[in-house]
Amino acid sequence: MFNTTDDALAWVQQRGCGDLADKMGLEFTEFTIDRAVARMPVAGNTQPAMLMHGGAYVVLGESLGSMAANLHAGPGKLAVGIEINASHNRSATSGYVTGVCTPIHLGRTLTTHEIVVTDDAGRRCSTIRITNIIKDLPPQA
């Protein structure tokens, strides 16, 4: 699909992950089938106690896992999430959180990815697992 890893990173940066990810400040820094990395600022993504919102971790994880699944799926296919879960281990309070997404299973019809989210000090904040189903894109009207 892409000749270099830079091509895949340019594709995901140009395509984006949708309005929600944009509003949350998500930015991809690395993107291959074997490893996808993105970061998000804590500021603007906190709960009232000024801790990173647990849902923000999940948005980061789902964005990474779904885009990685779509890269694996290839042209003419669409990967969509069918299950996600997260375990939050600590709360980031400033700076950025970084998600590193790696495949657990890359099949013909299903993918499963693990996303480990860490704070600027490298401490694990959340562990997310997402499963996507791969479908044929509908015909263009």
Residue pairs with C-beta under 8 A, 6 or more apart in sequence:
1 8
1 71
1 74
1 75
2 8
2 11
5 30
5 31
5 32
8 31
8 32
8 71
9 28
9 29
9 30
9 31
11 31
11 71
12 28
12 31
12 36
12 67
12 71
13 27
13 28
15 67
16 22
17 26
17 63
17 66
17 67
18 63
20 59
21 59
21 63
24 40
24 44
24 45
24 56
24 59
24 60
25 40
25 41
25 44
25 45
26 38
26 39
26 40
26 59
26 60
26 63
27 38
27 39
27 40
28 36
28 37
28 38
28 67
29 37
29 38
29 39
30 36
30 37
31 37
31 67
31 68
31 71
32 71
33 68
33 71
33 72
33 103
33 106
34 102
34 103
35 100
35 101
35 102
36 64
36 67
36 68
36 71
36 100
36 101
37 64
37 98
37 99
37 100
37 101
38 60
38 63
38 64
38 98
38 99
38 101
39 96
39 97
39 98
39 99
40 56
40 59
40 60
40 96
40 97
40 99
41 95
41 96
42 52
42 92
42 93
42 94
42 95
42 96
42 97
43 94
45 52
45 53
45 56
46 52
46 53
46 56
46 93
47 53
47 54
50 93
51 91
51 92
51 93
52 91
52 92
52 93
52 97
52 125
54 86
54 88
54 126
56 97
57 86
57 88
57 97
57 117
57 125
57 126
57 128
58 84
58 86
58 126
58 128
60 97
60 99
60 115
60 117
60 128
61 84
61 86
61 99
61 101
61 115
61 117
61 126
61 128
61 130
62 81
62 84
62 128
62 130
64 99
64 101
64 113
64 115
65 81
65 84
65 101
65 111
65 113
65 115
65 128
65 130
65 132
66 79
66 80
66 81
66 130
66 132
68 101
68 103
68 111
68 113
69 79
69 111
69 113
69 130
69 132
69 134
70 77
70 78
70 79
72 79
72 103
72 106
72 111
72 134
73 79
73 111
73 134
76 136
76 137
77 134
77 135
77 136
77 137
78 134
78 135
78 136
78 137
79 111
79 132
79 133
79 134
79 135
80 132
80 133
80 135
81 130
81 131
81 132
82 131
82 132
82 133
83 130
83 131
84 128
84 129
84 130
84 131
85 128
85 129
86 126
86 127
86 128
86 129
87 126
87 127
88 125
88 126
89 124
89 125
89 126
89 127
90 119
90 123
90 124
90 125
91 125
92 119
92 120
92 125
94 120
95 119
95 120
96 119
96 120
97 117
97 118
97 119
97 125
98 117
98 118
99 115
99 116
99 117
99 128
100 115
100 116
100 117
100 118
101 113
101 114
101 115
102 113
102 114
103 111
103 112
103 113
104 112
104 113
104 114
104 129
105 111
105 112
107 134
108 134
109 133
109 134
110 131
110 132
110 133
110 134
111 131
111 132
111 134
112 129
112 130
112 131
112 132
113 129
113 130
113 132
114 127
114 128
114 129
115 126
115 127
115 128
115 129
115 130
116 124
116 126
116 127
116 128
117 124
117 125
117 126
117 127
117 128
118 124
118 125
119 125
